[in-house]
């Protein structure tokens, strides 16, 4: 039986995901020891990222050949991303941080720009592959953190962890991966899809690392 693209891609980045799990940002989240200044910096950076990510998802939605996929991906742009941003706005407001006064890191800018280029110029299946790590990495990190962090209600980052350790979020991840799997099955660009997926996974690591290095 042929392995679905999403499973093949995730196996392809296993080593890099292991690096993500070992990063002090993630281990600090798990233990509740991550300095709040680091988390606040990350959230401000992520607010910039999500604004660009929403536009990328909308652009991809407009290019998808299947009308059901168009609706699903438009929903990702208008619903799931907005829900994430709402959490960040609340967390940022509580810390007195205004994202408008926070210049995004180069890791953030480069990641947003790379996804936008794929959305505009790459075959649509490659663009889809490029945005999948933001879905799958966060689902896996959320599940991992929830299994190690203890009582989330008492955890300083419990609300953030719960956002990603959520069946509704996992359902969105699976829906996005299903689109990629169908597109890959009839594509001559699977190697490009794998390259885009690996590059984006690497950028996820650098995104967290940028806030860690900026504030520690």
ZAMARDO-797563 format. One record per residue (C-alpha): x, y, z; residue number from 1. Coordinates in steps of 0.5 Angstrom, whole numbers, plus 2048, in hexadecimal, padded with zeros to 3 digits. Layout:
(rec (X,Y,Z),NUM) ...
***
This chain:
(rec (800,800,800),1) (rec (803,807,7FE),2) (rec (804,80B,804),3) (rec (800,812,804),4) (rec (804,818,803),5) (rec (803,81B,80A),6) (rec (806,815,80D),7) (rec (80C,814,809),8) (rec (80D,81C,80A),9) (rec (80C,81B,812),10) (rec (811,815,812),11) (rec (816,819,80D),12) (rec (817,81F,813),13) (rec (817,81A,819),14) (rec (81E,81D,81A),15) (rec (81C,824,81A),16) (rec (816,823,81E),17) (rec (81A,81F,823),18) (rec (81E,826,823),19) (rec (818,82A,825),20) (rec (816,826,82B),21) (rec (81D,827,82E),22) (rec (81D,82E,82D),23) (rec (81E,832,833),24) (rec (818,836,831),25) (rec (813,830,831),26) (rec (816,82C,837),27) (rec (815,833,83B),28) (rec (80E,833,838),29) (rec (80D,82C,83B),30) (rec (810,82D,842),31) (rec (80D,834,842),32) (rec (814,837,843),33) (rec (814,83B,83D),34) (rec (815,842,83E),35) (rec (80F,846,83D),36) (rec (813,84B,839),37) (rec (815,846,834),38) (rec (80E,844,834),39) (rec (80B,84B,833),40) (rec (810,84C,82D),41) (rec (80E,846,82A),42) (rec (807,848,82A),43) (rec (808,84E,827),44) (rec (80C,84B,822),45) (rec (807,846,821),46) (rec (802,84C,820),47) (rec (806,84E,81A),48) (rec (806,847,817),49) (rec (7FF,845,818),50) (rec (7FD,84C,814),51) (rec (801,849,80E),52) (rec (7FF,842,80F),53) (rec (7F8,844,80E),54) (rec (7F9,847,808),55) (rec (7FD,841,805),56) (rec (7F8,83C,807),57) (rec (7F3,841,804),58) (rec (7F7,841,7FD),59) (rec (7F8,839,7FD),60) (rec (7F0,838,7FE),61) (rec (7EF,83D,7F8),62) (rec (7F3,838,7F4),63) (rec (7F1,831,7F6),64) (rec (7ED,82D,7F1),65) (rec (7E8,82A,7F5),66) (rec (7E3,82E,7F8),67) (rec (7E2,82B,7FF),68) (rec (7EA,82C,800),69) (rec (7E8,833,7FE),70) (rec (7E3,834,803),71) (rec (7E8,830,808),72) (rec (7EE,834,807),73) (rec (7EA,83B,807),74) (rec (7E7,838,80E),75) (rec (7EE,837,810),76) (rec (7F0,83E,80E),77) (rec (7EA,842,811),78) (rec (7E9,83D,817),79) (rec (7EE,839,81A),80) (rec (7F4,83F,819),81) (rec (7EF,844,81C),82) (rec (7EE,840,822),83) (rec (7F5,83F,823),84) (rec (7F6,846,822),85) (rec (7F1,848,827),86) (rec (7F4,844,82D),87) (rec (7FB,847,82B),88) (rec (7F7,84E,82C),89) (rec (7F5,84C,832),90) (rec (7FC,84A,835),91) (rec (7FF,850,832),92) (rec (7FA,855,835),93) (rec (7FB,851,83C),94) (rec (802,853,83B),95) (rec (802,85A,838),96) (rec (805,858,832),97) (rec (803,85B,82B),98) (rec (805,857,825),99) (rec (805,85E,821),100) (rec (80B,860,825),101) (rec (80E,85A,824),102) (rec (813,859,81E),103) (rec (812,852,81C),104) (rec (818,84E,81C),105) (rec (81C,84C,816),106) (rec (81A,845,817),107) (rec (813,847,817),108) (rec (813,84B,811),109) (rec (817,846,80D),110) (rec (812,841,80E),111) (rec (80C,845,80C),112) (rec (80F,847,806),113) (rec (811,840,804),114) (rec (80A,83E,805),115) (rec (807,843,801),116) (rec (80C,842,7FB),117) (rec (80A,83B,7FB),118) (rec (802,83D,7FB),119) (rec (803,842,7F6),120) (rec (808,83E,7F1),121) (rec (809,837,7F3),122) (rec (805,831,7F0),123) (rec (7FF,831,7F5),124) (rec (801,82A,7F8),125) (rec (807,82D,7FA),126) (rec (804,833,7FD),127) (rec (800,82E,801),128) (rec (806,82A,803),129) (rec (809,830,806),130) (rec (804,833,80B),131) (rec (803,82C,80E),132) (rec (808,82C,813),133) (rec (805,832,816),134) (rec (7FF,82D,817),135) (rec (802,826,819),136) (rec (808,829,81D),137) (rec (804,82D,822),138) (rec (7FF,827,822),139) (rec (805,822,824),140) (rec (808,828,829),141) (rec (801,829,82C),142) (rec (800,821,82D),143) (rec (807,820,830),144) (rec (807,826,835),145) (rec (800,824,837),146) (rec (802,81D,839),147) (rec (808,820,83D),148) (rec (806,827,840),149) (rec (801,824,845),150) (rec (7FB,828,847),151) (rec (7FA,82D,842),152) (rec (7F5,831,846),153) (rec (7FB,833,84B),154) (rec (800,833,845),155) (rec (803,83A,843),156) (rec (802,838,83C),157) (rec (7FC,834,83C),158) (rec (7F8,838,838),159) (rec (7FD,838,832),160) (rec (7FE,830,833),161) (rec (7F7,82F,833),162) (rec (7F5,833,82D),163) (rec (7FA,82E,829),164) (rec (7F8,827,82D),165) (rec (7F1,828,82B),166) (rec (7ED,823,826),167) (rec (7EA,829,822),168) (rec (7F1,82B,820),169) (rec (7F3,824,81F),170) (rec (7ED,823,81A),171) (rec (7EF,829,816),172) (rec (7F6,826,816),173) (rec (7F4,820,813),174) (rec (7EF,824,80E),175) (rec (7F5,828,80C),176) (rec (7F9,821,80B),177) (rec (7F4,81E,807),178) (rec (7F4,824,802),179) (rec (7FC,823,801),180) (rec (7FB,81B,801),181) (rec (7F6,81C,7FB),182) (rec (7FA,821,7F7),183) (rec (800,81D,7F8),184) (rec (7FD,816,7F5),185) (rec (7FD,81A,7EE),186) (rec (802,81E,7EE),187) (rec (809,81E,7EB),188) (rec (80C,823,7F1),189) (rec (80C,81E,7F7),190) (rec (814,820,7F8),191) (rec (812,827,7F8),192) (rec (80D,826,7FD),193) (rec (812,822,801),194) (rec (817,828,801),195) (rec (812,82D,802),196) (rec (80F,829,808),197) (rec (816,828,80B),198) (rec (818,82F,80A),199) (rec (812,832,80E),200) (rec (813,82D,813),201) (rec (81A,830,814),202) (rec (817,837,814),203) (rec (813,835,81A),204) (rec (819,833,81E),205) (rec (81C,83A,81C),206) (rec (816,83D,81E),207) (rec (816,83B,825),208) (rec (81E,83C,825),209) (rec (81D,843,823),210) (rec (819,845,829),211) (rec (81D,841,82E),212) (rec (824,844,82B),213) (rec (821,84B,82B),214) (rec (81F,84B,833),215) (rec (824,846,836),216) 
***
